[in-house]
Amino acid sequence: MANRLTNGPSKNDRRMERTTMPTTKQVLIERQLSEVQNVAHVGIWEYLCASGKLIWSDETYRIAGIDRQYVDASIDAYIAAVHPDDRGKVLAMLEQARRGSIQPMLEHRVVWPNGEVRELIMRGYPFVDQDGQPAMAGTLADLTGVKRSKAALRALSRKLVTTLESMTDAFYMLDNDWRFTYLNSEAERLLQQRRDELLGKVLWKAFPDLIGTRFETQYRQAMAQHRPAAFEELYVPFHAWKELRIFPSREGLAVYFTDISERKSLQEIERQNAERFRLVANTTTDIIWDWDLAQDRVWWNEGMRNAFGYTPDQIDEGIAIWARRIHPDERAGVLSGLLKARDEGGHDWHADYRFMRRDGAYVDVRDRCIFIRAADGSAQRAIGAMLDVTAQKRAEAERADAEARNRVQASLLDKALDAISATDINGRITYWNKGAQRLYGWTSDEVIGAIKADLIVADRAPFERAFGKMLQQGEWTGELLKRRKDGSTVCVEAHLTLMRDDDGGPHSMLCIDTDITQRKRAEREIEDLAFFDLLTALPNRRLLLDRMRHAVATCRRTGRTGAVLFLDLDNFKSLNDTLGHDKGDLLLQQVALRLRSRVPRASDTVARHGGDEFVIVLEDLSDQPAEAAAQAERIAEKILAVFDTPFHLDGHQHPTTSSIGVALFTRHSADVDELLKRADLAMYQAKSAGRSTIRFYDPQMQIVISARVQLEADLRHGLKQHEFDLVYQSQTDGAGHTTGAEALIRWRHPRRRLVMPAMFIPLAEETGLILPLGQWVLETACRQLVAWARSAVTAHLTMAVNVSAHQFRQPDFVQMVQSVVSRTGADPAKLKLELTESLLVADVERTIDKMNALRAMGISLALDDFGTGYSSLSYLKRLPLDQLKIDKSFVRDVLTDPSDAAIARTILLLGHTLGLDVIAEGVETESQRDFLAQNGCLAYQGFLFSQPVPAEQF
């Protein structure tokens, strides 16, 4: 038995057992017994009473919560694990065994090392060992789940009964023999009998009046056909209306019923009132209508026939048919107004519109209705009255025509929109129309006889010049500034005409003034739109280039030096992604205000170049380049200082920094586009130097940029010429078996030889080339999966493929993956996509939707380089992941750096808690693998197991 249970009471005993070579049959039996225990979750134990020897199976160790690696099987070890309150009865059972008797079954509790209390049941069976001594054997099983399930079931039953008893509906249940099995308190009240009198009683005997009624028919049909039923019926014995809902089941019927007598009474009263209303409505000549909203039926009285020729049966219809008789030009407005009043809780509505008679002619009507609403505010019906106002409208039109003729007869000048005035030859006002009164504020009585120049001319010199030209040429047109009564000024376009008498001499002057304030404002707005940034009010790129050309021309003329400062906000995109673009716009506005305050000279320019980029042009610096550079650096440092204070963004304190690139220009400098390019390059060098720094343009930067441009060209050429290969690095389980591989890309450059991904993947991300490159990688990896599937040796292997965030965010990414899998014939269950944590920065909901769509195809998802990016536990628990991947940066120093070791343990614990597999990459030594295995890691990848190799070597 010791061999069968695989464990003895001491290390010496285990050494003795190892010296005895078990037979093949014994090994097979032991393995089968262990498998049965694992499947049944039942442990086995033996206790030899004479020697006190105790033997446990592996499953007994697990159920008792004892680690066999550190504790040998013994009575003391087990008693230590038993809950203190249950140790007495366990010891009593052992004592009975020593006396030759045994308790057949014992329930007790144990406490696991993590503090969790588990409910166990121990069963024992006595026997005599090979030496003739008493012994016992038994089983140990875990009852914790069963206990908890029973408790939850009892709680659910109590909750169900409480719910039924608190219902306002009556509820009772019948078995298949029509006996009452349950009634709630409301059923007692409505049935007018106590439940203890009804329980167990047959329905038809308790209520014989139901026999032969619709109640009996519905009940028996529901029971026979196993279909729910719902109906209303007058229950004669109680003189009450009941609403019933019947639900059949295997055990009988469940019945809900409600007393609706009051509702039925109200419906009858409403019906009688409606009949009275229609009787009264048909005795009047007015047009009365009644719209039942629930049925969408409109009823009209006899007045409709008298007024428009329709009989009631011709127009007893829904609101949509009625609306067709409204004139097409007014139909939408009338109908929308009526429905709006209905839905917004109004009590009345009215409208004037044209309505079509039966002969096709339209008449003018005035319609009005009142809405009758239920207690919840919803409209039930609308009662309205319509009046033919054709004659009234015609009279109003005739009156309007008469008034129009009177207006035509009035002074045309007085009705002009422009300000029209006339003066005599001495400049005294002789005429002042309404337009002049509106524009300047004075009435005609206030200005007649006044000197016009003294009254409204704001600037005498331009007015006198215009007056002189009018005397010479007979008329003049131009812009003048004039004064209003309240003291404000207005710019007008004045047209002056000299009026002459019969002898040709000057007689008077006619002046027509047009207010051009709006036009001037529009011109300024057009200029602002063309030359200024709408968000910050700074000069835009167009005006910036113009001022830069002017500054360069000035330098060439004076010999002085200038400077271009190219400024970019650090981490601006993160602000937009986290707080929103409105906060980003607010930050740009505040930055513009601070920059203007630090560049006060009128000759200098602060402009917004675009996005979060600003350009400052400094003119009239020293003619000595070194001194000019020092001046530009001091100003740049002042500008950096404006970012020392956080910005206030609607309740958010947002600290930010800036990087500044500086390019000087002299009389020999290149054109403005080249200057901007140099300053931009210097700014990127400042960002590379650590941000919040200043860098002057360095010609060596151009070499780096040129190299980057060449690399991009080579990358595009390499894609066309198929210069890329995939290599495969194995992924291994805890037993050392290869379970799959990760596909890794390599570039066979004709001049650079082998180029690793770190050299070209970031550039591919920036240029968008990652999209065709990523699709090639996926398709090549899927074709390799198909090739492996043809061999029994490799058919079980999985394939992991890295997916970039830029690639994943493409709208058609899921469709692309599905197309590749379908086209290659790869098994999606063998494909694993490794995603980066940067996906969690924005649009998490869409990311989750895409991941769910991929998993629905059977594809597994892993989170790559976990712990190095933007992981959020609140998002992580929502992501449909299958695996976490511990980054090699943590694995590398896991034995020497306590922080990396703690991070690795945490990731493993987190993965197990969330039900995710965890794989560690970058495993290069046995010690690293052993540390990870001790902490629960079951999958590995790294040089310890395999270098990345081509498919034929894999």
GIRAFEN-V373513 format. One line per field, one symbol per residue. ss: DSSP state (~ for helix, > for strand, _ for the rest). phi: phi as a letter, one per 30 degrees, with the letter a starting at -180 (. if undefined). burial: # if it has 16 or more other C-alpha atoms within 10 Angstrom, else .. Layout:
ss: ???
phi: ???
burial: ???
This chain:
ss: _~~~~_____~~~~~~~~~____~~~~~~~~~~~~~~~~~_>>>>>>>____>>>>_~~~~~~~__________~~~~~~~>_~~~~~~~~~~~~~~~______>>>>>>>_____>>>>>>>>>>>>_____>>>>>>>>>_~~~~~~~~~~~~~~~~~~~~~~~___>>>>>>___>>>>>_~~~~~~~___~~~~>__>~~~~_~~~___~~~~~~~~~~~~___>>>>>>>~~~_>>>>>>>>>>__>>>>>>>>_~~~~~~~~~~~~~~~~~~~~~_____>>>>>>____>>>>__~~~~~~___~~~~_>_~~~~~__>_~~~~~~~~~~~~~~~~____>>>>>>>>>_____>>>>>>>>>>>>_____>>>>>>>>>>_~~~~~~~~~~~~~~~~~~~~_________>>>>>>___>>>>>_~~~~~~~___~~~~___>~~~~~>__~~~~~~~~~~~~~~_>>>>>>>>>_____>>>>>>>>>>>>_____>>>>>>>>>>_~~~~~~~~~~~~~~~>______>_~~~~~~~~~~~~~~~~~~__>>>>>>>>>__~~~~~~~~_~~~~~~~~~~~~~~~~~~______>>>>>>__>>>>>>>>>___~~~~~~~~~~~~~~~~~_____>>>__>>>___>>>>>>>>______~~~~~~~~~~~~~~~~~_____>>>__~~~~~~~~~~~~~~~~~~~~~~~__>>>>>>>>>>____>>>>>>>>>>>>___>>>_~~~~~~~~~~~__~~~~~~~~~~~~~~~~~~~~________>>>>>>_~~~~____~~~~~~~~~~~~___~~~>>>>>_~~~~___~~~~~~~~~~~~~___>>>>>>>______~~~~______>>>>_~~~~~_____~~~~~~~~~~~~~~~~___>>>>>____~~~~~~~~~____>>>_______>_____
phi: .ddddibcdbdddddddddcddddddedddddddddddddhbcbbbbcddcidbbbdeddedddicdddcbddaedddddddeedcdddddddddddddjcbddabcacbcdedjdcccbbccbbdacddcicdabbabbbccedddddddddddddddddddddcddddbbbbddcicdcabddddedddibddddceicdedddbddddicdedededddddchbdbbacadcdechbdbccbcbdbddkbcbcbbdcddddddddddddddddddddddccddccbbcdddchbcccdddddddbjdceddbdadddddddddeedcdddddddddddddcidcbabacacbddddjdcbdbccabbcccdddjddcabcbbcbdceddddddddddddddddddddddddcddddcbbbddcjddcbadddddddcjdddddcejddddddbddbdddddddddddddcjaablcbcbccddjdcbcbccccbdccdddjddcabcbcccdcedddddddddddddbbdddcideddddedddddddddddddcidcbbccccbddiddddddccjdddddddddddedddddcbddddcbcbcdkhccbbcccchdddcedddddddddddddddddcdcdccchjcdcdbbbcbcbbdbbdcdddddddddddddddddddddkihbbbdebedddddddddddddddddddddchccbccbcdcbcddiddclbcdbcbcdddcdidcdeddbdeddddciddddddddddddddddedddddcddcdddcbcbdbdddddddecddddddddddddiddddccbccccdddddbhdddededdddddddjddbbcdhdjcbcebdddedcddccaccddddddecdccceddddddddddddddddicdbbccidcbdddddedddcjdbbbaldecaddbddddd
burial: .########.......#............#...#..#....########...##############.....####..##.###...#..#..##..##...##...######.....#########.......##########....................##...#######..###########.#....#..######......#....#..##..##....##..#.##.....#########..##########................#..##...#######....#########.##.###..####....#.###...#..##..#..##...#.###.######....############.....#.######.##.......................##..########..###########.##.#.#..##..###..###....#..##..##..####.######.....##########........########............#..###..######.###.##..##.###..############.#..#.......######..##..##.##....######..###########..#..##.###.##..##.##...#.#......############....#..##.##########...#######..............#..#..#.....#########.....##########............##.###...###.##############.##....#..#########.##....##..##.##..#.###.########.##......##.######...#########...#.......##########.###.#.....##.###.######...#########...##.##....######..##.#..#...
